[in-house]
Amino acid sequence: MDCAVLASGYLAAGSVSGSLLQAFNLVVGTMIYIPFIRQSERVRTGNFWEKSRDWRHP
């Protein structure tokens, strides 16, 4: 059975506390991943500009 994120927490725990715990875990997980995504974007953007400079001035 496919459920939405917070609905599955409610169904698994049988109360709203399951949904609240799932929402908390989702926020914590997102906060952990944000710095890595930003670093990845910086690396990709930097590589793009380095390659474009090499292309214009061989």
DSSP file (Angstrom, degrees, kcal/mol; ACC not computed):
  #  RESIDUE AA STRUCTURE BP1 BP2  ACC     N-H-->O    O-->H-N    N-H-->O    O-->H-N    TCO  KAPPA ALPHA  PHI   PSI    X-CA   Y-CA   Z-CA
    1    1 A M              0   0    0      0, 0.0     2,-0.5     0, 0.0     0, 0.0   0.000 360.0 360.0 360.0 131.6    0.0    0.0    0.0
    2    2 A D        +     0   0    0      6,-0.0     2,-0.3     0, 0.0     0, 0.0  -0.804 360.0 173.7 -94.9 127.6    1.4    3.4   -1.0
    3    3 A C        -     0   0    0     -2,-0.5     2,-0.0     2,-0.0     0, 0.0  -0.915  35.3-100.5-130.1 157.1    0.9    6.2    1.5
    4    4 A A     >  -     0   0    0     -2,-0.3     4,-2.3     1,-0.1     5,-0.2  -0.298  46.8-100.2 -67.5 162.9    2.0    9.8    1.8
    5    5 A V  H  > S+     0   0    0      1,-0.2     4,-1.2     2,-0.2     3,-0.1   0.934 119.4  35.1 -56.3 -55.7    5.0   10.4    4.1
    6    6 A L  H  > S+     0   0    0      1,-0.2     4,-1.7     2,-0.2    -1,-0.2   0.809 114.3  58.0 -74.3 -28.4    3.1   11.7    7.2
    7    7 A A  H  > S+     0   0    0      1,-0.2     4,-2.5     2,-0.2    -1,-0.2   0.884 103.1  53.6 -67.9 -37.1    0.2    9.4    6.7
    8    8 A S  H  X S+     0   0    0     -4,-2.3     4,-2.4     1,-0.2    -1,-0.2   0.867 106.4  52.8 -66.6 -34.5    2.4    6.3    6.8
    9    9 A G  H  X S+     0   0    0     -4,-1.2     4,-2.1    -5,-0.2     6,-0.4   0.893 110.3  48.2 -64.4 -39.2    3.8    7.5   10.1
   10   10 A Y  H  X S+     0   0    0     -4,-1.7     4,-2.4     8,-0.2     5,-0.4   0.919 113.3  46.9 -65.8 -44.2    0.3    7.8   11.5
   11   11 A L  H  < S+     0   0    0     -4,-2.5    -2,-0.2     1,-0.2    -1,-0.2   0.882 113.4  48.3 -67.2 -37.4   -0.7    4.4   10.2
   12   12 A A  H  < S+     0   0    0     -4,-2.4    -1,-0.2    -5,-0.2    -2,-0.2   0.904 122.9  31.4 -70.2 -41.3    2.5    2.7   11.6
   13   13 A A  H  < S-     0   0    0     -4,-2.1    -2,-0.2     2,-0.3    -1,-0.2   0.720  97.4-132.7 -90.0 -22.9    2.2    4.2   15.1
   14   14 A G  S  < S+     0   0    0     -4,-2.4     2,-0.3    -5,-0.3    -3,-0.2   0.600  78.2  64.0  79.6  10.1   -1.5    4.4   15.3
   15   15 A S  S >> S-     0   0    0     -5,-0.4     3,-1.0    -6,-0.4     4,-0.7  -0.953  96.1 -96.8-154.5 172.8   -1.4    8.0   16.5
   16   16 A V  H 3> S+     0   0    0     -2,-0.3     4,-2.4     1,-0.2     3,-0.3   0.759 111.8  73.7 -66.6 -25.0   -0.3   11.5   15.6
   17   17 A S  H 3> S+     0   0    0      1,-0.2     4,-2.4     2,-0.2    -1,-0.2   0.832  91.8  56.3 -61.0 -31.4    3.0   11.0   17.4
   18   18 A G  H <> S+     0   0    0     -3,-1.0     4,-2.0     2,-0.2    -8,-0.2   0.903 108.4  46.5 -65.0 -40.9    4.2    8.8   14.5
   19   19 A S  H  X S+     0   0    0     -4,-0.7     4,-2.5    -3,-0.3    -2,-0.2   0.897 112.1  50.8 -66.8 -40.7    3.5   11.5   12.0
   20   20 A L  H  X S+     0   0    0     -4,-2.4     4,-2.4     2,-0.2    -2,-0.2   0.910 110.7  48.4 -64.6 -42.0    5.3   14.1   14.2
   21   21 A L  H  X S+     0   0    0     -4,-2.4     4,-2.5     2,-0.2    -1,-0.2   0.902 111.9  49.8 -63.8 -40.6    8.4   11.8   14.6
   22   22 A Q  H  X S+     0   0    0     -4,-2.0     4,-2.1     2,-0.2    -2,-0.2   0.898 110.7  49.2 -66.3 -40.1    8.4   11.2   10.8
   23   23 A A  H  X S+     0   0    0     -4,-2.5     4,-2.2     2,-0.2    -2,-0.2   0.911 111.2  50.4 -63.9 -42.3    8.2   15.0   10.1
   24   24 A F  H  X S+     0   0    0     -4,-2.4     4,-2.6     1,-0.2    -2,-0.2   0.928 111.0  48.3 -61.0 -46.3   11.0   15.6   12.6
   25   25 A N  H  X S+     0   0    0     -4,-2.5     4,-2.6     1,-0.2    -1,-0.2   0.869 109.9  52.9 -63.1 -36.7   13.2   13.0   10.9
   26   26 A L  H  X S+     0   0    0     -4,-2.1     4,-2.1     2,-0.2    -1,-0.2   0.914 111.0  46.1 -64.6 -43.0   12.5   14.4    7.5
   27   27 A V  H  X S+     0   0    0     -4,-2.2     4,-2.4     2,-0.2    -2,-0.2   0.923 113.9  48.0 -66.3 -44.2   13.5   17.9    8.7
   28   28 A V  H  X S+     0   0    0     -4,-2.6     4,-1.9     1,-0.2    -2,-0.2   0.925 112.3  49.3 -63.5 -44.4   16.7   16.6   10.3
   29   29 A G  H  X S+     0   0    0     -4,-2.6     4,-1.8     1,-0.2    -1,-0.2   0.894 111.2  49.6 -61.6 -40.5   17.6   14.5    7.3
   30   30 A T  H  X S+     0   0    0     -4,-2.1     4,-1.8     1,-0.2    -1,-0.2   0.914 109.4  51.2 -64.5 -42.9   17.1   17.5    5.0
   31   31 A M  H  < S+     0   0    0     -4,-2.4    -1,-0.2     1,-0.2    -2,-0.2   0.839 109.3  51.6 -64.9 -32.4   19.3   19.8    7.2
   32   32 A I  H  < S+     0   0    0     -4,-1.9     4,-0.5     1,-0.2    -1,-0.2   0.893 112.5  45.0 -69.8 -39.0   22.0   17.2    7.1
   33   33 A Y  H >X S+     0   0    0     -4,-1.8     4,-2.1     1,-0.2     3,-0.5   0.767  93.0  80.1 -77.8 -26.7   22.0   16.9    3.3
   34   34 A I  H 3X S+     0   0    0     -4,-1.8     4,-2.5     1,-0.2     5,-0.2   0.882  90.8  49.9 -54.2 -48.2   21.8   20.7    2.5
   35   35 A P  H 3> S+     0   0    0      0, 0.0     4,-2.2     0, 0.0    -1,-0.2   0.883 111.7  49.5 -60.4 -36.0   25.6   21.4    3.0
   36   36 A F  H <> S+     0   0    0     -3,-0.5     4,-2.3    -4,-0.5    -2,-0.2   0.888 110.9  49.0 -69.8 -38.6   26.6   18.5    0.7
   37   37 A I  H  X S+     0   0    0     -4,-2.1     4,-2.3     2,-0.2    -1,-0.2   0.919 111.6  49.6 -66.3 -42.8   24.2   19.6   -2.0
   38   38 A R  H  X S+     0   0    0     -4,-2.5     4,-2.2    -5,-0.2    -2,-0.2   0.915 111.3  48.9 -62.1 -42.7   25.5   23.2   -1.9
   39   39 A Q  H  X S+     0   0    0     -4,-2.2     4,-2.5    -5,-0.2    -1,-0.2   0.915 110.1  51.7 -62.9 -42.1   29.1   21.9   -2.1
   40   40 A S  H  X S+     0   0    0     -4,-2.3     4,-2.6     1,-0.2    -1,-0.2   0.900 109.4  49.8 -61.3 -41.2   28.2   19.7   -5.1
   41   41 A E  H  X S+     0   0    0     -4,-2.3     4,-2.6     2,-0.2    -1,-0.2   0.890 110.2  50.9 -65.4 -38.5   26.6   22.7   -6.8
   42   42 A R  H  X S+     0   0    0     -4,-2.2     4,-2.5     2,-0.2    -2,-0.2   0.917 111.8  47.2 -63.6 -42.6   29.7   24.8   -6.2
   43   43 A V  H  X S+     0   0    0     -4,-2.5     4,-2.4     2,-0.2    -2,-0.2   0.932 114.3  46.3 -65.3 -45.5   32.0   22.1   -7.6
   44   44 A R  H  X S+     0   0    0     -4,-2.6     4,-1.9     2,-0.2    -2,-0.2   0.902 114.2  47.6 -65.2 -41.0   29.8   21.6  -10.7
   45   45 A T  H  X S+     0   0    0     -4,-2.6     4,-2.2     2,-0.2    -1,-0.2   0.906 111.9  50.7 -67.0 -41.4   29.5   25.4  -11.3
   46   46 A G  H  X S+     0   0    0     -4,-2.5     4,-2.3    -5,-0.2    -2,-0.2   0.910 109.9  49.6 -62.6 -42.9   33.3   25.8  -10.9
   47   47 A N  H  X S+     0   0    0     -4,-2.4     4,-2.4     1,-0.2    -1,-0.2   0.883 109.0  53.6 -63.6 -37.9   34.0   23.0  -13.3
   48   48 A F  H  X S+     0   0    0     -4,-1.9     4,-2.3     1,-0.2    -2,-0.2   0.939 110.7  44.8 -61.9 -47.2   31.6   24.6  -15.8
   49   49 A W  H  X S+     0   0    0     -4,-2.2     4,-1.9     1,-0.2    -2,-0.2   0.872 112.4  52.2 -68.7 -35.3   33.3   28.0  -15.7
   50   50 A E  H  X S+     0   0    0     -4,-2.3     4,-1.9     2,-0.2    -1,-0.2   0.924 112.5  45.2 -64.4 -43.1   36.8   26.4  -15.9
   51   51 A K  H  X S+     0   0    0     -4,-2.4     4,-1.8     1,-0.2    -2,-0.2   0.871 111.3  52.5 -68.7 -36.8   35.8   24.4  -19.0
   52   52 A S  H  X S+     0   0    0     -4,-2.3     4,-1.7     2,-0.2    -1,-0.2   0.857 108.5  51.1 -69.6 -32.8   34.1   27.4  -20.6
   53   53 A R  H  X S+     0   0    0     -4,-1.9     4,-2.0     1,-0.2    -1,-0.2   0.911 110.0  49.8 -67.0 -41.7   37.3   29.5  -20.1
   54   54 A D  H  < S+     0   0    0     -4,-1.9    -2,-0.2     1,-0.2    -1,-0.2   0.858 109.3  52.5 -64.5 -34.7   39.4   26.8  -21.7
   55   55 A W  H  < S+     0   0    0     -4,-1.8    -1,-0.2     1,-0.2    -2,-0.2   0.885 111.7  44.5 -69.0 -39.7   37.0   26.6  -24.7
   56   56 A R  H  < S+     0   0    0     -4,-1.7    -2,-0.2     1,-0.3    -1,-0.2   0.842 124.0  33.9 -75.1 -32.8   37.2   30.4  -25.4
   57   57 A H     <        0   0    0     -4,-2.0    -1,-0.3    -5,-0.1    -2,-0.1  -0.770 360.0 360.0-125.3  85.2   41.0   30.6  -25.0
   58   58 A P              0   0    0      0, 0.0    -1,-0.1     0, 0.0    -4,-0.1   0.507 360.0 360.0 -66.9 360.0   42.6   27.4  -26.2
